[in-house]
């Protein structure tokens, strides 16, 4: 991909926060590159000109425009557009690859379940050692699950992260947990990430922590959960064990919030480079009142004093009201909750409904959709 400084370039500027992204400020086209695969976003006329120019210079195997009856693929992701009640909805899924993965694992006839890990017990239910063959299978299968969990399936991110903690010394309980995750996928092959096509950009950013809620696996360390939505579409999520023990739920939430802010800044920097307007301060929803109070410095006698060095740069950044605004959200509506703990089918269904409701509200607000 060329830049404006290149002779004969096409006018694209390379992103500095993600070197695989390019933006043309004149045509407003955006390009994502991965080795020899390219994903382009722009109006039909400019997209056609771009692909024709690339084809003339390099020779392409093929290129397509995503249309109602013509989904496209990019790095195993299937991208579709459908019109529902006059609103165009774009979706991303890996259903075909997941279906093949289940067949390859010899589980085509596995009985589907409604939750990938409804409680913490099954992973620890059978401490007997696994054979070398079983250990190899676990590592390979969890590696595949990690790929899907990071690309298109936020609904299994926490569960995959949890079994990943057992890869060094897996047990027969690990096998049961992995098989349950696959059984859940088998029953949710139609899962997809989707968002309405609208003018403008709405961000919904969520952060959560479990405060040492899984000591059997993580010891006294807590888990950070982050979920970011852009126009209702999940674009970034992660579930990760915190590096140090937190002495209180507030401390764990504050650390998780700081991680979410760092992740959000990177996404906002990338959005700005891609010609997308972003609004500061960054608003992040958390369900801990102490975390909101700490960020806004509303309690000078906070018990958190002494836990964090208030002179640290990350603390000053977190407390900068011009850059960050922590917003209180009810735990029942905190989507990041699915990144920090095992959830029953009922709770999971409620959170997934909250996630989809955000996209529907954005469609209604911008386009009069339903």
C-alpha positions in Angstrom: 0.0 0.0 0.0 1.4 3.4 -1.0 1.4 6.6 1.0 1.0 10.3 -0.2 4.8 10.6 -0.2 5.2 7.7 -2.6 5.5 8.5 -6.3 2.4 7.3 -8.1 0.7 6.8 -4.7 -3.1 6.5 -4.4 -3.4 9.1 -1.6 -3.6 6.8 1.4 -2.1 7.6 4.7 -0.8 4.8 6.8 -2.0 4.6 10.4 0.7 5.0 13.1 -1.2 3.1 15.8 -2.0 0.2 13.5 0.4 0.0 10.5 -2.0 -2.4 8.7 -4.6 0.4 8.3 -4.7 3.1 5.7 -7.0 6.1 5.2 -7.6 8.3 2.2 -8.6 11.8 3.4 -9.9 12.8 0.0 -12.1 9.8 -0.9 -12.6 8.8 2.8 -11.8 5.2 1.9 -10.3 3.0 4.6 -8.2 -0.1 3.9 -7.1 -3.0 6.2 -4.3 -5.2 5.0 -3.1 -8.6 6.2 -0.2 -10.0 4.1 -1.9 -10.2 0.7 -5.6 -9.9 1.9 -7.2 -6.5 1.7 -10.5 -5.2 3.1 -11.7 -1.9 1.7 -14.5 0.4 3.0 -15.8 3.2 0.9 -18.6 4.1 -1.5 -19.1 1.9 -4.6 -17.5 4.3 -7.1 -14.3 4.9 -5.1 -14.1 1.2 -4.2 -14.4 0.1 -7.8 -11.7 2.6 -8.8 -9.4 1.4 -6.0 -9.8 -2.3 -6.9 -9.3 -1.6 -10.6 -6.1 0.3 -9.9 -4.8 -2.4 -7.6 -5.7 -5.1 -10.2 -3.9 -3.2 -12.9 -0.8 -2.9 -10.9 -0.6 -6.2 -9.1 -3.2 -8.5 -10.7 -5.8 -9.8 -8.3 -7.3 -13.3 -8.1 -10.7 -11.7 -7.4 -12.5 -9.0 -5.5 -16.1 -8.5 -4.4 -18.4 -5.8 -2.9 -20.5 -6.9 0.1 -24.1 -6.9 -1.0 -27.4 -8.4 0.2 -26.9 -11.6 -1.8 -23.1 -11.6 -1.8 -21.3 -11.9 1.5 -17.5 -11.6 1.4 -14.7 -13.3 3.4 -11.7 -11.7 5.1 -9.3 -13.8 7.1 -12.0 -16.5 7.7 -14.5 -13.9 8.8 -17.7 -13.9 6.8 -19.1 -10.3 6.4 -22.8 -10.0 5.4 -25.3 -7.2 4.9 -29.0 -7.6 5.3 -31.9 -5.2 5.2 -34.3 -5.4 8.1 -37.2 -3.0 8.3 -35.4 -0.5 6.0 -32.2 -0.7 8.0 -28.9 -2.2 6.6 -27.3 -4.5 9.2 -23.7 -5.6 8.8 -22.7 -8.8 10.5 -19.5 -10.8 11.1 -19.3 -14.5 11.9 -17.1 -17.6 11.6 -19.9 -20.1 11.5 -18.6 -22.1 8.6 -15.1 -22.5 10.1 -16.6 -23.4 13.5 -18.8 -26.0 12.0 -15.8 -27.5 10.2 -13.8 -27.3 13.5 -16.5 -29.4 15.3 -16.4 -32.0 12.5 -12.6 -32.1 12.6 -12.7 -32.7 16.3 -15.0 -35.7 15.8 -17.9 -34.0 17.7 -20.4 -33.5 14.9 -23.0 -35.3 16.9 -22.2 -33.7 20.3 -25.3 -32.6 22.3 -25.5 -28.8 22.5 -25.6 -27.0 25.8 -26.9 -23.6 26.7 -23.8 -22.2 28.5 -20.1 -23.0 27.9 -19.2 -23.0 31.6 -22.2 -22.3 33.9 -20.1 -22.8 37.0 -16.5 -23.3 38.2 -16.9 -26.9 39.2 -16.6 -28.9 36.1 -13.0 -27.8 35.3 -12.0 -29.0 38.7 -14.3 -32.0 38.9 -11.8 -34.7 37.9 -8.1 -34.2 39.0 -6.8 -37.3 37.3 -3.9 -36.8 35.0 -4.3 -36.9 31.2 -2.2 -39.0 28.8 0.4 -37.4 26.5 -2.1 -37.8 23.6 -4.9 -36.1 25.5 -2.5 -33.3 26.6 -1.6 -32.7 22.9 -5.3 -32.7 22.0 -6.1 -30.2 24.7 -3.3 -27.8 23.7 -4.3 -28.0 20.0 -8.0 -27.6 20.7 -7.7 -24.7 23.1 -5.4 -23.0 20.6 -8.2 -23.2 18.0 -10.8 -22.0 20.5 -8.6 -19.1 21.4 -8.5 -18.1 17.8 -12.3 -18.0 17.5 -12.6 -16.4 21.0 -10.4 -13.4 19.9 -11.9 -13.0 16.4 -15.6 -13.5 16.5 -16.8 -15.1 19.7 -16.6 -12.9 22.7 -19.2 -15.1 24.3 -16.5 -17.8 25.0 -13.5 -15.5 25.7 -13.6 -15.9 29.5 -14.2 -19.7 29.4 -11.3 -20.2 26.9 -9.1 -18.0 29.0 -10.0 -20.1 32.1 -9.1 -23.5 30.5 -5.9 -21.9 29.1 -4.7 -21.5 32.7 -4.6 -25.3 33.0 -2.6 -26.1 29.9 0.6 -26.8 31.7 -1.0 -29.5 33.9 -4.4 -30.3 32.5 -6.6 -32.9 34.0 -9.6 -35.0 33.0 -11.7 -32.1 34.2 -10.0 -29.9 31.6 -11.2 -32.3 28.9 -14.7 -32.1 30.2 -14.6 -28.3 30.2 -13.2 -28.1 26.7 -15.8 -30.5 25.4 -18.6 -28.4 27.0 -17.3 -25.2 25.3 -17.4 -27.1 22.0 -20.9 -28.3 22.8 -22.0 -24.7 23.4 -20.5 -23.6 20.1 -22.4 -26.5 18.4 -25.7 -25.0 19.7 -24.8 -21.4 18.7 -23.3 -21.7 15.2 -25.7 -18.9 14.1 -24.0 -16.5 16.6 -22.8 -13.3 14.8 -21.6 -9.8 15.6 -23.8 -7.2 14.0 -24.5 -3.5 13.9 -26.7 -1.2 11.9 -25.2 1.1 9.2 -25.6 4.6 10.6 -24.1 8.1 10.2 -21.9 9.0 13.1 -20.3 6.8 15.7 -21.6 5.7 19.1 -19.2 4.1 21.6 -20.2 1.9 24.5 -17.2 0.8 26.6 -17.5 -1.6 29.6 -15.0 -2.7 32.3 -15.4 -5.2 35.1 -13.4 -7.2 37.6 -14.2 -10.3 39.7 -11.9 -9.6 42.7 -10.2 -13.0 43.2 -13.4 -14.8 42.4 -11.7 -17.9 41.0 -9.0 -18.8 43.5 -8.8 -22.4 42.4 -7.5 -21.3 39.1 -6.1 -17.8 39.5 -5.1 -17.8 43.2 -5.7 -14.5 44.8 -5.4 -12.6 41.5 -8.5 -11.0 40.0 -9.6 -11.0 36.3 -10.0 -7.9 34.2 -12.9 -7.9 31.7 -13.3 -5.4 28.9 -15.9 -5.1 26.1 -16.0 -2.2 23.6 -18.9 -1.6 21.2 -18.8 0.7 18.2 -22.4 1.4 16.9 -23.4 -1.7 18.9 -20.8 -4.0 17.2 -18.3 -5.6 19.6 -14.9 -4.5 18.3 -12.6 -5.3 21.2 -12.9 -7.6 24.2 -10.6 -9.4 26.5 -10.5 -11.5 29.6 -7.1 -11.4 31.4 -5.8 -12.3 34.8 -4.4 -9.3 36.7 -0.7 -9.4 37.4 -0.9 -8.7 41.1 -3.3 -9.3 44.0 -5.8 -6.6 44.8 -6.6 -6.0 48.4 -10.2 -5.0 47.7 -12.9 -5.2 45.1 -12.4 -1.4 44.6 -8.7 -1.9 43.9 -9.5 -4.6 41.4 -12.1 -2.5 39.6 -9.8 0.5 39.5 -7.0 -1.6 37.9 -9.5 -3.0 35.4 -10.7 0.5 34.6 -7.1 1.7 34.0 -6.6 -1.2 31.6 -9.9 -0.4 29.8 -8.8 3.3 29.5 -5.5 2.2 27.9 -7.3 -0.1 25.5 -9.8 2.6 24.7 -7.1 5.2 24.0 -5.6 3.0 21.4 -9.0 2.4 19.7 -9.7 6.1 19.7 -6.3 7.0 18.3 -6.9 4.5 15.5 -10.4 5.9 14.9 -9.0 9.4 14.6 -6.4 8.2 12.1 -9.1 6.6 10.0 -11.0 9.9 9.8 -13.6 9.0 12.5 -14.5 11.7 15.0 -14.3 10.7 18.6 -15.6 12.5 21.6 -13.7 13.1 24.8 -13.7 12.3 27.7 -13.8 8.6 27.1 -16.9 7.2 28.9 -16.4 3.8 30.4 -19.2 2.0 32.3 -18.3 0.1 35.5 -20.5 -1.4 38.2 -18.4 -0.4 41.2 -19.2 3.0 42.9 -15.8 3.1 44.6 -14.2 3.0 41.1 -16.3 5.9 40.0 -15.5 7.9 43.1 -11.7 7.2 42.8 -11.7 8.3 39.1 -13.5 11.5 40.0 -11.5 12.1 43.2 -14.7 12.7 45.2 -13.5 11.0 48.3 -10.3 12.5 49.8 -10.3 10.0 52.7 -10.6 7.0 50.5 -9.4 3.7 51.9 -7.6 3.2 48.6 -4.9 5.5 49.8 -1.7 3.6 50.2 -2.8 0.9 47.8 -1.8 2.9 44.7 0.8 5.6 44.6 -1.4 8.6 43.7 1.7 10.2 42.1 1.9 7.5 39.4 1.4 8.6 35.9 -1.3 6.0 35.2 -3.3 7.3 38.2 -3.0 10.9 37.0 -4.1 9.8 33.6 -7.1 7.9 35.0 -8.2 10.9 37.1 -8.0 13.3 34.2 -11.6 14.2 33.8 -11.0 15.7 30.4 -9.8 12.3 29.1 -11.8 9.8 31.2 -15.3 9.7 32.7 -16.2 6.6 34.7 -20.0 5.9 34.5 -21.9 3.8 37.0 -23.9 1.0 35.4 -26.0 -1.7 37.1 -24.2 -5.1 37.3 -27.1 -6.7 35.4 -26.3 -4.4 32.5 -22.5 -4.6 32.6 -21.7 -6.6 29.4 -18.1 -7.0 30.6 -19.4 -9.2 33.3 -19.2 -12.1 30.8 -15.5 -11.6 30.7 -14.8 -12.1 34.4 -16.8 -15.1 35.7 -18.8 -18.2 34.9 -22.4 -17.4 34.0 -25.5 -19.5 34.0 -27.5 -19.7 30.8 -30.1 -17.3 32.2 -27.6 -14.6 33.1 -25.7 -15.0 29.8 -29.0 -14.7 27.9 -29.8 -11.5 29.7 -26.4 -9.9 28.9 -26.6 -10.9 25.3 -30.0 -9.3 25.1 -28.5 -6.1 26.6 -25.8 -6.2 24.0 -28.2 -6.6 21.1 -30.5 -3.9 22.6 -27.7 -1.3 22.3 -27.5 -1.9 18.5 -31.3 -1.8 18.2 -31.4 1.5 20.0 -28.7 3.0 17.8 -30.7 1.9 14.7 -33.9 3.4 16.1 -32.2 6.7 17.1 -30.3 7.2 13.9 -32.6 5.7 11.3 -36.0 5.1 12.9 -35.3 1.3 12.9 -36.7 -1.2 15.3 
